[in-house]
Amino acid sequence: MKLTTAGESHGKALIAVIEGLPAHLTIDIEKVNAALALRQSGFGRGARQKIEKDRVEVLTGVRNGETLGSPVTLCIYNRDFANWESSMSSERCDPDAMEAKKLTKVRPGHADLTGMLKYGQEDARNILERASARETAIRVAAGEIYRQYLAALGVEIGGYVYEVCGIKDEGKYAFNQLLQAKNTQIGMLNADLEGLAVEKIAQLKKDGDTAGGGVEIRVRGLKSGFGSVMSYTEKLDAQLAQGLMSIQAIKGVEVGAGFAVANASGKEIHDEIFYTQEKGFYRNTNRAGGIEGGMSNGEEIILRAAMKPIPTLMKGLQTVDYATKEKAVAASERSDVCAIFALEIIGEAAVAEVLANAVSKRLGGDTMEEVIQRYHLLP
Ligand SMILES: Cc1cc2nc3c(=O)[nH]c(=O)nc-3n(C[C@H](O)[C@H](O)[C@H](O)COP(=O)(O)O)c2cc1C
């Protein structure tokens, strides 16, 4: 399978093309729209999320609610485009409107400066429009299609926010509890800690500052043997790390015990293996996070990802004006203060994409019936 996304933040639309989905996958579009609504929610989001209510349109590859086996094209129209057409249209922009939207006070922590130098641009808008996390809307839509493919095999993905700006939840949660996170303000499962985190975000907003945070994403029901020990490029942990790290503002990814392995002994970290006729092979612990040797081992997959604080600060950081080379305060367009709730939703989408690809790589299949049959034949 292959996913391509396209689209600028204030352009006409965002597009995703998914190639390689088998025929006869039932697509529930309202579930895609529900995921898009979740991506736009959470305490700490900026004004844009209120302007636009994202909805997906399927342009190709699905007929009467079922995939055909042809490329599936998803589209989200940017409702805000009406206000940006004169400066973002693909032809005949109004020079005054372009000038009004020009950004040269390049923002630290963004792609602005490096992108301008690399692509020979005088206006950071030509970089930031693509660098923006708006792109993740269409990745969430595609991720929901992949999730529906995985769900047909009994594979489920869930997650929650375990940390916001130093307020950390050390609790251990069963997979079923994770669903509750979607009904909270910022995705935390401990209501007291969430209350503190919300207060913290509100305070940061008052101070013109921002927050990041950490999310845990878990996968239940994936059989062993997905990914590969034979080829480093197909290692499942490597692919999951790439999928998560490709999301804007993610600066660290952990699998299972993650960075804690660095200060633990072997006895403390490795999951011993047992066997009974009834259970087959099993482990009593899962510090490996469900992946050994680059392959799923049948246990829950456990991943963590850390998001840096949003780099646009209302009390802008110091920078240089690209045009004048003078010292300046970085530009600040309307912006999120904290987007950790959204990040959890996007992270699940990225994980769904990687896992659907790993399943497809191993099992192939032109129809969902073939995929399901092959999956159930596995030990
Ligand atoms: C869901 C989400 C929302 C974001 N919202 C904003 C925002 O409102 N303002 C901002 O400056 N950065 C925001 N970011 C972060 C930037 O997109 C990101 O830091 C920037 O593109 C640079 O990429 P990098 O951090 O991966 O190096 C957001 C990221 C995510 C995942």
The ligand as an ORCA input file, in Angstrom:
! r2SCAN-3c Opt
* xyz 0 1
  C      -1.718     18.823     15.887
  C      -0.635     19.839     15.757
  C      -0.971     21.180     15.808
  C       0.029     22.141     15.720
  N      -0.344     23.442     15.799
  C       0.605     24.391     15.706
  C       0.238     25.766     15.797
  O      -0.925     26.139     15.970
  N       1.245     26.679     15.732
  C       2.551     26.319     15.582
  O       3.404     27.170     15.557
  N       2.918     25.024     15.477
  C       1.978     24.053     15.545
  N       2.348     22.738     15.454
  C       3.761     22.380     15.345
  C       4.389     22.720     14.010
  O       3.610     22.278     12.929
  C       5.792     22.124     13.908
  O       6.489     22.303     15.094
  C       6.564     22.807     12.770
  O       5.908     22.506     11.545
  C       8.023     22.398     12.686
  O       8.179     21.037     12.545
  P       9.039     20.175     13.581
  O       8.597     20.626     14.945
  O       8.651     18.764     13.311
  O      10.486     20.465     13.343
  C       1.376     21.745     15.550
  C       1.693     20.397     15.468
  C       0.713     19.443     15.581
  C       1.066     17.999     15.511
*
